[in-house]
Every structure is written in structure tokens, then in C-alpha cells.
Amino acid sequence: SGIDYLSGYSVATESKGDLKSQVAQALSKLGLCMVILTPSTRIKERCVNRVIRDVTIEIGCYETPLLNKKDGVRKTALAAATAVANAIENAPNGQVPDEFGDELSGRFQLLENDISLIPDEKTGILIYRVSAHTEISTINE
């Protein structure tokens, strides 16, 4: 599976502190790092007793190609991004679908432009961003 493919490699999150330092440290050792960003939300619909929100998650797969090919993990950021996308698509979002939901409610779906390349020409770092979406509803009390 996608997660097995990526096991043992560095994952940085905003909750662990200084993200830039985490990425720099991982790239200097392995040449590859995944960054999980805090999800973004927006209100899609307000009902009398609940709010439905669109939730977007983004995972960045960073690679220093020269180091990665020489002394790194020898797995490209594109391969890592593909593995992440495969692991996320249709994965449960932690919420039980309600009786009015369609068959995909309660699951993540990849966005149309699910994997996008963001090259950093100054540093030579490649970044592939994986984007996925889901909906959640919360009960108003």
C-alpha cells in the first residue's frame, strides 16, 4: 500500500514546531520529506441543527534530487506523492456517513489537480503537493 511504501521516512507537521527546520533537517539526511499541513475548512451549508464544512488537506512531498540519488532514500518526491494520493483516496475521514449522504460521504476524494509540482528554483528542491477533500458535518447545540 501507499503507506507501506513510505514507512520509515521523515514526516513533518506544523504541530511538531518549526516546519522549515524539520524539512531542512530531513532533506539534509534523506533527500526526501513529507509535510502534512493543517487542514483548511470553509462552511458549505448551514442548516437549522448542523453545519456542513468542506475540508481540504494538503501533503507536500519534498525532494533534494542530487542528495536523494546519491546518498538518500532513492525514492522520488513524485513516487512519494503518488503513494500518498493512493493512500488518501477513498480513505475514511473519521465521520460516519449520515442517512442522506452518498456512497462517498465520510471519505476523502482527491481534487481534480490532485498532484501538482511546485519547483523551488533557488534551492533546487522539488515539491509535489497532494490535495484531497472531504465534507464533515457538526451538530449545532
DSSP file (Angstrom, degrees, kcal/mol; ACC not computed):
  #  RESIDUE AA STRUCTURE BP1 BP2  ACC     N-H-->O    O-->H-N    N-H-->O    O-->H-N    TCO  KAPPA ALPHA  PHI   PSI    X-CA   Y-CA   Z-CA
    1    1 A S     >        0   0    0      0, 0.0     4,-1.9     0, 0.0     5,-0.1   0.000 360.0 360.0 360.0 170.2    0.0    0.0    0.0
    2    2 A G  H  >  +     0   0    0      1,-0.2     4,-1.1     2,-0.2    82,-0.1   0.878 360.0  51.5 -61.3 -39.2    1.0    3.6   -0.2
    3    3 A I  H  > S+     0   0    0      1,-0.2     4,-0.6     2,-0.2     3,-0.4   0.908 107.8  51.5 -67.5 -41.3    1.7    3.9    3.5
    4    4 A D  H >4 S+     0   0    0      1,-0.2     3,-1.0     2,-0.2    -1,-0.2   0.896 105.5  57.1 -60.2 -39.7    3.9    0.8    3.5
    5    5 A Y  H 3< S+     0   0    0     -4,-1.9    -1,-0.2     1,-0.2    -2,-0.2   0.835 113.4  39.9 -59.2 -33.4    5.9    2.4    0.6
    6    6 A L  H >< S+     0   0    0     -4,-1.1     3,-1.6    -3,-0.4    -1,-0.2   0.427  84.1 128.9 -98.7   0.0    6.6    5.4    2.7
    7    7 A S  T <<  +     0   0    0     -3,-1.0     3,-0.1    -4,-0.6    -3,-0.0  -0.264  69.8  24.6 -62.9 142.0    7.2    3.8    6.1
    8    8 A G  T 3  S+     0   0    0      1,-0.3    -1,-0.2     0, 0.0     2,-0.2   0.410  95.4 115.1  89.3  -1.6   10.4    4.9    7.9
    9    9 A Y  S <  S-     0   0    0     -3,-1.6    -1,-0.3     1,-0.1     2,-0.2  -0.659  74.7 -86.3-103.6 161.4   10.7    8.2    6.2
   10   10 A S        -     0   0    0     22,-0.4    24,-2.3    -2,-0.2     2,-0.4  -0.398  38.8-173.2 -71.6 131.3   10.6   11.7    7.7
   11   11 A V  E     -a   34   0A   0     22,-0.2     2,-0.4    -2,-0.2    24,-0.2  -0.994   5.9-163.2-124.0 125.6    7.1   13.3    8.1
   12   12 A A  E     -a   35   0A   0     22,-3.3    24,-2.8    -2,-0.4     2,-0.3  -0.867   8.1-177.9-108.9 141.5    6.9   16.9    9.3
   13   13 A T  E >   -a   36   0A   0     -2,-0.4     3,-1.5    22,-0.2    24,-0.1  -0.951  38.6-118.6-133.8 157.0    3.8   18.5   10.7
   14   14 A E  G >  S+     0   0    0     22,-0.9     3,-1.3    -2,-0.3     5,-0.1   0.787 111.6  65.6 -63.2 -26.2    3.1   22.0   11.9
   15   15 A S  G 3  S+     0   0    0      1,-0.3    -1,-0.3     3,-0.1     3,-0.1   0.666  91.0  64.3 -72.1 -14.7    2.3   20.6   15.4
   16   16 A K  G <  S-     0   0    0     -3,-1.5     2,-0.4     1,-0.3    -1,-0.3   0.420 111.0-112.2 -88.9   2.2    5.9   19.5   15.8
   17   17 A G  S <  S+     0   0    0     -3,-1.3     2,-0.7    -4,-0.1    -1,-0.3  -0.871  83.3  32.5 113.0-141.1    7.2   23.1   15.8
   18   18 A D     >  -     0   0    0     -2,-0.4     4,-1.9     1,-0.2     5,-0.1  -0.423  59.6-169.1 -65.8 103.6    9.4   24.9   13.3
   19   19 A L  H  > S+     0   0    0     -2,-0.7     4,-2.6     1,-0.2     5,-0.2   0.888  81.4  55.2 -64.4 -42.8    8.4   23.3   10.0
   20   20 A K  H  > S+     0   0    0      1,-0.2     4,-2.6     2,-0.2    -1,-0.2   0.909 109.4  47.6 -59.5 -42.4   11.2   24.9    7.9
   21   21 A S  H  > S+     0   0    0      2,-0.2     4,-2.5     1,-0.2    -1,-0.2   0.903 110.9  51.4 -65.6 -41.0   13.9   23.4   10.3
   22   22 A Q  H  X S+     0   0    0     -4,-1.9     4,-2.4     2,-0.2    -2,-0.2   0.925 112.7  45.5 -61.0 -44.9   12.2   20.0   10.2
   23   23 A V  H  X S+     0   0    0     -4,-2.6     4,-2.8     2,-0.2     5,-0.2   0.939 113.1  49.4 -65.0 -47.1   12.2   19.9    6.4
   24   24 A A  H  X S+     0   0    0     -4,-2.6     4,-2.0    -5,-0.2    -2,-0.2   0.906 112.5  48.1 -59.2 -42.7   15.7   21.2    6.1
   25   25 A Q  H  X S+     0   0    0     -4,-2.5     4,-1.2     2,-0.2    -1,-0.2   0.929 113.7  46.0 -65.2 -45.5   17.0   18.5    8.6
   26   26 A A  H  X>S+     0   0    0     -4,-2.4     4,-3.1     1,-0.2     5,-0.8   0.914 113.1  49.7 -64.3 -42.7   15.1   15.7    6.8
   27   27 A L  H  X5S+     0   0    0     -4,-2.8     4,-0.6     1,-0.2    -1,-0.2   0.859 107.6  54.3 -65.6 -34.4   16.3   16.8    3.4
   28   28 A S  H  <5S+     0   0    0     -4,-2.0    -1,-0.2    -5,-0.2    -2,-0.2   0.791 119.2  33.9 -70.3 -25.9   19.9   17.0    4.5
   29   29 A K  H  <5S+     0   0    0     -4,-1.2    -2,-0.2    -3,-0.4    -1,-0.1   0.879 137.8  11.4 -92.5 -46.2   19.8   13.4    5.8
   30   30 A L  H  <5S-     0   0    0     -4,-3.1    43,-1.8    -5,-0.2    44,-0.3   0.660  82.5-129.2-112.2 -22.0   17.5   11.6    3.4
   31   31 A G  S  <<S+     0   0    0     -5,-0.8    33,-2.0    -4,-0.6     2,-0.3   0.468  85.7  75.1  81.2   0.1   16.8   13.8    0.4
   32   32 A L  E     + B   0  63A   0     -6,-0.5   -22,-0.4    31,-0.2     2,-0.3  -0.997  51.7 165.6-147.6 139.2   13.1   13.2    0.9
   33   33 A C  E     - B   0  62A   0     29,-2.2    29,-3.5    -2,-0.3     2,-0.4  -0.985  22.9-144.1-153.0 143.3   10.5   14.5    3.4
   34   34 A M  E     -aB  11  61A   0    -24,-2.3   -22,-3.3    -2,-0.3     2,-0.5  -0.907  13.9-160.3-107.9 140.1    6.7   14.6    3.6
   35   35 A V  E     -aB  12  60A   0     25,-3.0    25,-2.9    -2,-0.4     2,-0.7  -0.981   3.5-158.0-123.6 122.6    4.9   17.6    5.2
   36   36 A I  E     -aB  13  59A   0    -24,-2.8   -22,-0.9    -2,-0.5    23,-0.2  -0.890  16.4-154.5-101.0 116.8    1.4   17.4    6.5
   37   37 A L        -     0   0    0     21,-2.3    21,-0.4    -2,-0.7     3,-0.1  -0.539  29.3 -91.2 -89.7 155.8   -0.3   20.8    6.6
   38   38 A T        -     0   0    0     -2,-0.2    -1,-0.1     1,-0.1   -25,-0.0  -0.452  53.6-107.2 -61.8 131.2   -3.1   21.8    8.9
   39   39 A P        -     0   0    0      0, 0.0     2,-0.3     0, 0.0    18,-0.2  -0.237  28.6-138.2 -61.1 149.4   -6.4   21.2    7.1
   40   40 A S  E     -C   56   0A   0     16,-2.4    16,-2.8    -3,-0.1     2,-0.3  -0.844  20.5-167.7-106.0 148.8   -8.3   24.2    5.8
   41   41 A T  E     -C   55   0A   0     -2,-0.3     2,-0.3    14,-0.2    14,-0.2  -0.934  12.0-175.8-133.2 156.3  -12.1   24.4    6.1
   42   42 A R  E     -C   54   0A   0     12,-1.8    12,-2.7    -2,-0.3     2,-0.4  -0.982  36.3-105.0-147.0 147.9  -14.9   26.5    4.8
   43   43 A I  E     +C   53   0A   0     -2,-0.3    10,-0.3    10,-0.2     3,-0.1  -0.582  34.6 175.9 -74.2 125.2  -18.6   26.5    5.5
   44   44 A K  E     +     0   0A   0      8,-2.9     2,-0.3    -2,-0.4     9,-0.2   0.814  66.0   0.7 -94.4 -40.6  -20.5   24.9    2.7
   45   45 A E  E     -C   52   0A   0      7,-1.9     7,-3.0     2,-0.0     2,-0.5  -0.991  55.4-150.4-154.5 139.9  -24.0   24.9    4.1
   46   46 A R  E     +C   51   0A   0     -2,-0.3     2,-0.2     5,-0.2     5,-0.2  -0.963  21.3 179.5-112.1 127.2  -25.8   26.0    7.3
   47   47 A C        -     0   0    0      3,-3.0    -2,-0.0    -2,-0.5    93,-0.0  -0.648  44.9 -95.0-114.5 175.9  -28.9   24.1    8.4
   48   48 A V  S    S+     0   0    0     -2,-0.2    -1,-0.1     1,-0.2     3,-0.0   0.921 121.3  17.0 -58.6 -45.2  -31.1   24.6   11.4
   49   49 A N  S    S+     0   0    0      1,-0.1    91,-3.0    90,-0.1     2,-0.3   0.357 126.7  33.2-115.3   6.2  -29.3   22.0   13.5
   50   50 A R  E     - D   0 139A   0     89,-0.3    -3,-3.0    91,-0.0     2,-0.4  -0.993  57.8-137.0-156.6 163.1  -25.9   21.4   11.8
   51   51 A V  E     -CD  46 138A   0     87,-2.4    87,-2.4    -2,-0.3     2,-0.5  -0.986  16.4-150.7-122.6 132.3  -23.1   23.0    9.7
   52   52 A I  E     -CD  45 137A   0     -7,-3.0    -8,-2.9    -2,-0.4    -7,-1.9  -0.908  18.4-168.4-104.8 128.1  -21.6   21.2    6.7
   53   53 A R  E     -CD  43 136A   0     83,-3.1    83,-2.2    -2,-0.5     2,-0.5  -0.919  21.2-135.2-119.6 141.4  -18.0   22.1    6.0
   54   54 A D  E     -CD  42 135A   0    -12,-2.7   -12,-1.8    -2,-0.4     2,-0.5  -0.799  26.5-162.8 -84.3 133.2  -15.6   21.4    3.1
   55   55 A V  E     -CD  41 134A   0     79,-3.1    79,-2.1    -2,-0.5     2,-0.5  -0.981   6.3-168.7-122.1 129.2  -12.3   20.2    4.4
   56   56 A T  E     -CD  40 133A   0    -16,-2.8   -16,-2.4    -2,-0.5     2,-0.4  -0.969   1.9-167.3-118.3 131.0   -9.1   20.3    2.3
   57   57 A I  E     - D   0 132A   0     75,-2.5    75,-2.2    -2,-0.5     2,-0.4  -0.905   2.2-164.7-114.2 147.6   -5.9   18.5    3.3
   58   58 A E  E     - D   0 131A   0    -21,-0.4   -21,-2.3    -2,-0.4     2,-0.4  -0.997   6.4-171.3-132.7 135.9   -2.5   19.0    1.7
   59   59 A I  E     -BD  36 130A   0     71,-2.2    71,-2.9    -2,-0.4     2,-0.5  -0.995  12.7-152.2-124.2 126.7    0.6   16.9    1.9
   60   60 A G  E     -BD  35 129A   0    -25,-2.9   -25,-3.0    -2,-0.4     2,-0.6  -0.853   0.7-157.1-100.5 133.0    3.8   18.2    0.4
   61   61 A C  E     -BD  34 128A   0     67,-3.0    67,-2.4    -2,-0.5     2,-0.3  -0.937  17.1-164.9-109.8 110.7    6.5   15.7   -0.7
   62   62 A Y  E     -BD  33 127A   0    -29,-3.5   -29,-2.2    -2,-0.6     2,-0.4  -0.740   8.7-179.8-101.3 141.1    9.9   17.5   -0.8
   63   63 A E  E     -BD  32 126A   0     63,-2.3    63,-2.8    -2,-0.3   -31,-0.2  -0.997  28.3-157.5-143.1 137.5   12.9   16.2   -2.5
   64   64 A T     >  -     0   0    0    -33,-2.0     4,-2.9    -2,-0.4     3,-0.2  -0.901  24.0-162.2-103.0  96.4   16.5   17.3   -3.0
   65   65 A P  H  > S+     0   0    0      0, 0.0     4,-2.4     0, 0.0     5,-0.2   0.843  81.2  50.8 -55.3 -42.6   17.2   15.3   -6.2
   66   66 A L  H  > S+     0   0    0      1,-0.2     4,-1.4     2,-0.2     5,-0.2   0.938 117.3  38.9 -63.9 -46.4   21.0   15.4   -6.1
   67   67 A L  H  >>S+     0   0    0     -3,-0.2     4,-2.3     2,-0.2     5,-1.6   0.905 114.8  54.3 -68.4 -41.4   21.3   14.2   -2.5
   68   68 A N  H  <5S+     0   0    0     -4,-2.9     6,-0.7   -37,-0.3     4,-0.3   0.904 110.8  44.9 -61.0 -42.6   18.4   11.7   -2.9
   69   69 A K  H  <5S+     0   0    0     -4,-2.4    -1,-0.2    -5,-0.2    -2,-0.2   0.811 122.0  38.3 -72.6 -29.1   20.0   10.0   -5.9
   70   70 A K  H  <5S-     0   0    0     -4,-1.4    -2,-0.2    -5,-0.2    -3,-0.2   0.963 142.0 -10.5 -86.2 -61.6   23.4    9.9   -4.3
   71   71 A D  T  <5S+     0   0    0     -4,-2.3    -3,-0.2    -5,-0.2    -2,-0.1   0.344 110.4  92.1-123.0   2.7   23.0    9.1   -0.5
   72   72 A G  S   <S-     0   0    0     -5,-1.6   -41,-0.2    -4,-0.3    -4,-0.1   0.183  95.4 -73.6 -89.3-154.7   19.3    9.5    0.1
   73   73 A V        -     0   0    0    -43,-1.8   -42,-0.1     2,-0.2     3,-0.1   0.606  53.9-134.7 -81.1 -12.8   16.3    7.1    0.1
   74   74 A R        +     0   0    0     -6,-0.7     2,-0.4   -44,-0.3    -5,-0.1   0.786  67.8 118.6  59.9  30.2   16.3    6.9   -3.7
   75   75 A K        -     0   0    0     -7,-0.0    -1,-0.2     4,-0.0    -2,-0.2  -0.998  62.6-128.6-120.1 128.4   12.5    7.3   -3.9
   76   76 A T     >  -     0   0    0     -2,-0.4     4,-2.3     1,-0.1     5,-0.2  -0.290  14.8-118.4 -77.5 160.9   11.4   10.4   -5.8
   77   77 A A  H  > S+     0   0    0      1,-0.2     4,-2.9     2,-0.2     5,-0.2   0.853 117.1  55.1 -63.5 -34.6    9.0   13.0   -4.5
   78   78 A L  H  > S+     0   0    0      2,-0.2     4,-2.4     1,-0.2    -1,-0.2   0.919 108.2  47.5 -65.1 -42.8    6.7   12.2   -7.3
   79   79 A A  H  > S+     0   0    0      2,-0.2     4,-2.1     1,-0.2    -2,-0.2   0.902 113.8  48.3 -63.7 -40.0    6.7    8.5   -6.3
   80   80 A A  H  X S+     0   0    0     -4,-2.3     4,-2.5     2,-0.2    -2,-0.2   0.919 111.3  49.9 -65.3 -43.5    6.0    9.5   -2.7
   81   81 A A  H  X S+     0   0    0     -4,-2.9     4,-2.7     1,-0.2    -2,-0.2   0.889 110.4  50.4 -62.9 -39.3    3.2   11.9   -3.8
   82   82 A T  H  X S+     0   0    0     -4,-2.4     4,-2.5     2,-0.2    -1,-0.2   0.906 110.6  49.2 -64.6 -41.6    1.6    9.1   -5.8
   83   83 A A  H  X S+     0   0    0     -4,-2.1     4,-1.9     2,-0.2    -2,-0.2   0.904 112.2  48.6 -63.9 -41.4    1.8    6.7   -2.9
   84   84 A V  H  X S+     0   0    0     -4,-2.5     4,-2.2     2,-0.2    -2,-0.2   0.934 111.4  49.7 -63.0 -46.6    0.2    9.4   -0.6
   85   85 A A  H  X S+     0   0    0     -4,-2.7     4,-2.4     1,-0.2    -2,-0.2   0.914 110.8  49.7 -60.0 -43.6   -2.5   10.0   -3.2
   86   86 A N  H  < S+     0   0    0     -4,-2.5    -1,-0.2     1,-0.2    -2,-0.2   0.867 112.5  48.0 -63.3 -35.7   -3.3    6.3   -3.5
   87   87 A A  H  < S+     0   0    0     -4,-1.9    -1,-0.2    -5,-0.2    -2,-0.2   0.834 115.3  44.4 -74.1 -32.3   -3.4    6.0    0.3
   88   88 A I  H >< S+     0   0    0     -4,-2.2     3,-2.9    -5,-0.1    20,-0.4   0.883  84.9 101.5 -81.1 -39.9   -5.7    9.0    0.8
   89   89 A E  T 3< S-     0   0    0     -4,-2.4    20,-0.2     1,-0.3    43,-0.0  -0.236 103.6  -4.3 -58.1 127.2   -8.3    8.4   -2.0
   90   90 A N  T 3  S+     0   0    0     18,-3.0    -1,-0.3     1,-0.2    19,-0.1   0.543  95.3 147.9  67.0  11.1  -11.5    7.0   -0.5
   91   91 A A    <   -     0   0    0     -3,-2.9    17,-2.5    17,-0.2    -1,-0.2  -0.501  57.8 -98.2 -71.9 144.4   -9.9    6.8    2.9
   92   92 A P  B     -F  107   0B   0      0, 0.0    15,-0.3     0, 0.0    -1,-0.1  -0.319  22.8-150.0 -61.0 144.1  -12.4    7.3    5.8
   93   93 A N        -     0   0    0     13,-2.5    14,-0.1     2,-0.3     3,-0.1   0.383  46.7-102.7 -96.6   3.5  -12.4   10.8    7.2
   94   94 A G  S    S+     0   0    0     12,-0.4     2,-0.4     1,-0.3    13,-0.1   0.396  91.6 104.4  93.8  -3.3  -13.4    9.6   10.7
   95   95 A Q  S    S-     0   0    0     11,-0.3    -2,-0.3     3,-0.0    -1,-0.3  -0.938  72.4-123.0-115.5 134.3  -17.1   10.6   10.4
   96   96 A V        -     0   0    0     -2,-0.4    10,-0.1    -3,-0.1     9,-0.0  -0.566  35.8-111.1 -72.3 129.5  -19.9    8.1    9.9
   97   97 A P        -     0   0    0      0, 0.0    -1,-0.1     0, 0.0     2,-0.1  -0.316  33.8-125.9 -59.3 141.3  -21.9    9.0    6.7
   98   98 A D    >   -     0   0    0      1,-0.1     3,-1.4     4,-0.0     7,-0.1  -0.326  28.1 -96.6 -84.2 174.6  -25.4   10.1    7.5
   99   99 A E  T 3  S+     0   0    0      1,-0.3    -1,-0.1    -2,-0.1     0, 0.0   0.700 124.4  48.2 -66.1 -18.7  -28.5    8.6    6.1
  100  100 A F  T 3  S+     0   0    0      2,-0.0    -1,-0.3     0, 0.0     2,-0.0   0.490  89.8 107.0 -98.6  -4.3  -28.7   11.3    3.4
  101  101 A G    <   -     0   0    0     -3,-1.4     2,-0.1     1,-0.1     0, 0.0  -0.321  69.6-119.7 -73.2 155.1  -25.0   11.0    2.3
  102  102 A D    >   -     0   0    0      1,-0.1     3,-1.7    -2,-0.0    -1,-0.1  -0.256  42.5 -85.5 -82.9-178.6  -24.0    9.4   -0.9
  103  103 A E  T 3  S+     0   0    0      1,-0.3    -1,-0.1    -2,-0.1    -2,-0.1   0.720 128.8  50.0 -64.2 -19.7  -21.7    6.4   -1.0
  104  104 A L  T >  S+     0   0    0      2,-0.0     3,-1.4     3,-0.0    -1,-0.3   0.474  80.4 115.8 -98.0  -2.1  -18.6    8.6   -0.9
  105  105 A S  T <  S+     0   0    0     -3,-1.7     3,-0.1     1,-0.3    31,-0.1  -0.402  75.2  32.5 -66.4 146.2  -19.7   10.7    2.1
  106  106 A G  T 3  S+     0   0    0     29,-0.4   -13,-2.5     1,-0.3   -12,-0.4   0.573 107.6  93.3  83.7   9.4  -17.4   10.1    5.1
  107  107 A R  B <  S-F   92   0B   0     -3,-1.4    28,-0.3   -15,-0.3    -1,-0.3  -0.937  76.5-110.8-134.2 155.4  -14.4    9.6    2.7
  108  108 A F        -     0   0    0    -17,-2.5   -18,-3.0   -20,-0.4     2,-0.4  -0.631  28.2-164.7 -83.1 142.8  -11.6   11.7    1.2
  109  109 A Q  E     -E  133   0A   0     24,-3.0    24,-3.3    -2,-0.3     2,-0.1  -0.984  23.0-116.0-125.2 139.7  -11.6   12.4   -2.5
  110  110 A L  E     -E  132   0A   0     -2,-0.4    22,-0.3    22,-0.2     4,-0.1  -0.466  33.5-115.3 -70.9 145.2   -8.7   13.7   -4.5
  111  111 A L  E >   -     0   0A   0     20,-2.0     3,-0.7     2,-0.1    20,-0.1  -0.337  32.0-100.6 -74.3 164.5   -9.1   17.1   -6.0
  112  112 A E  E 3  S+     0   0A   0      1,-0.3     2,-1.0     2,-0.1     3,-0.2   0.904 127.0  41.3 -55.0 -45.2   -9.1   17.4   -9.8
  113  113 A N  E 3  S+     0   0A   0      1,-0.2    -1,-0.3     3,-0.0    -2,-0.1  -0.590  81.4 163.2 -98.0  68.8   -5.5   18.6   -9.8
  114  114 A D  E <   +     0   0A   0     -2,-1.0    17,-1.9    -3,-0.7     2,-0.5   0.797  62.3  32.6 -67.6 -34.1   -4.6   16.1   -7.1
  115  115 A I  E    S+E  130   0A   0     15,-0.2     2,-0.4    -3,-0.2    15,-0.2  -0.979  72.8 177.1-125.7 120.0   -0.8   16.1   -7.5
  116  116 A S  E     -E  129   0A   0     13,-2.3    13,-3.0    -2,-0.5     2,-0.4  -0.962  24.6-129.6-126.8 143.4    0.9   19.4   -8.5
  117  117 A L  E     -E  128   0A   0     -2,-0.4    11,-0.2    11,-0.2     9,-0.0  -0.742  20.5-179.6 -91.3 132.0    4.6   20.2   -9.0
  118  118 A I        -     0   0    0      9,-3.4     9,-0.5    -2,-0.4     2,-0.1  -0.794  14.2-163.3-128.9  87.1    6.0   23.3   -7.2
  119  119 A P        -     0   0    0      0, 0.0     2,-0.8     0, 0.0     7,-0.2  -0.471  12.4-147.4 -74.6 143.8    9.7   23.6   -8.1
  120  120 A D  B  >> -G  125   0C   0      5,-2.5     4,-2.4    -2,-0.1     5,-0.7  -0.885  13.6-172.9-108.1  97.8   11.9   25.9   -5.9
  121  121 A E  T  45S+     0   0    0     -2,-0.8    -1,-0.1     1,-0.2     5,-0.0   0.774  78.5  58.6 -67.0 -27.0   14.4   27.1   -8.5
  122  122 A K  T  45S+     0   0    0      1,-0.2    -1,-0.2    -3,-0.1    -2,-0.0   0.923 121.2  23.1 -67.1 -43.7   16.6   28.9   -5.8
  123  123 A T  T  45S-     0   0    0     -3,-0.3    -2,-0.2     2,-0.1    -1,-0.2   0.622  98.5-123.5-101.0 -15.4   17.3   25.8   -3.8
  124  124 A G  T  <5 +     0   0    0     -4,-2.4     2,-0.3     1,-0.3   -58,-0.2   0.585  61.6 145.2  80.1   9.4   16.7   23.0   -6.4
  125  125 A I  B   < -G  120   0C   0     -5,-0.7    -5,-2.5   -61,-0.1     2,-0.4  -0.644  40.5-146.4 -82.7 135.8   14.1   21.4   -4.1
  126  126 A L  E     -D   63   0A   0    -63,-2.8   -63,-2.3    -2,-0.3     2,-0.5  -0.852  13.8-168.8 -97.9 137.1   11.2   19.7   -5.8
  127  127 A I  E     -D   62   0A   0     -9,-0.5    -9,-3.4    -2,-0.4     2,-0.5  -0.984   7.0-169.9-128.8 122.1    7.8   19.8   -4.1
  128  128 A Y  E     -DE  61 117A   0    -67,-2.4   -67,-3.0    -2,-0.5     2,-0.5  -0.956  13.7-153.8-107.8 125.4    4.8   17.8   -5.1
  129  129 A R  E     -DE  60 116A   0    -13,-3.0   -13,-2.3    -2,-0.5     2,-0.5  -0.868   3.6-159.3-103.9 128.9    1.6   18.8   -3.4
  130  130 A V  E     -DE  59 115A   0    -71,-2.9   -71,-2.2    -2,-0.5     2,-0.4  -0.914  11.7-167.5-104.3 129.7   -1.2   16.2   -2.9
  131  131 A S  E     +D   58   0A   0    -17,-1.9   -20,-2.0    -2,-0.5     2,-0.3  -0.968   9.7 172.3-123.8 133.3   -4.6   17.7   -2.3
  132  132 A A  E     -DE  57 110A   0    -75,-2.2   -75,-2.5    -2,-0.4     2,-0.3  -0.944  12.7-152.9-137.4 159.2   -7.7   15.9   -1.1
  133  133 A H  E     +DE  56 109A   0    -24,-3.3   -24,-3.0    -2,-0.3     2,-0.3  -0.930  15.9 163.4-133.3 150.4  -11.2   17.0    0.0
  134  134 A T  E     -D   55   0A   0    -79,-2.1   -79,-3.1    -2,-0.3     2,-0.4  -0.948  28.1-123.7-152.4 171.8  -14.0   15.7    2.3
  135  135 A E  E     -D   54   0A   0    -28,-0.3   -29,-0.4    -2,-0.3     2,-0.3  -0.959  22.4-176.7-120.5 142.4  -17.1   17.0    4.0
  136  136 A I  E     -D   53   0A   0    -83,-2.2   -83,-3.1    -2,-0.4     2,-0.4  -0.958  10.9-150.7-130.3 154.8  -17.9   16.9    7.6
  137  137 A S  E     -D   52   0A   0     -2,-0.3     2,-0.4   -85,-0.2   -85,-0.2  -0.974   6.1-161.9-125.7 144.1  -21.0   18.0    9.5
  138  138 A T  E     -D   51   0A   0    -87,-2.4   -87,-2.4    -2,-0.4     2,-0.4  -0.953  21.8-119.9-123.4 144.5  -21.2   19.3   13.0
  139  139 A I  E     -D   50   0A   0     -2,-0.4     2,-0.4   -89,-0.2   -89,-0.3  -0.662  21.2-135.9 -83.8 131.0  -24.3   19.5   15.2
  140  140 A N              0   0    0    -91,-3.0    -1,-0.0    -2,-0.4   -92,-0.0  -0.730 360.0 360.0 -83.2 133.1  -25.4   22.9   16.4
  141  141 A E              0   0    0     -2,-0.4    -1,-0.1   -91,-0.0   -92,-0.1   0.407 360.0 360.0-107.8 360.0  -26.4   22.8   20.0
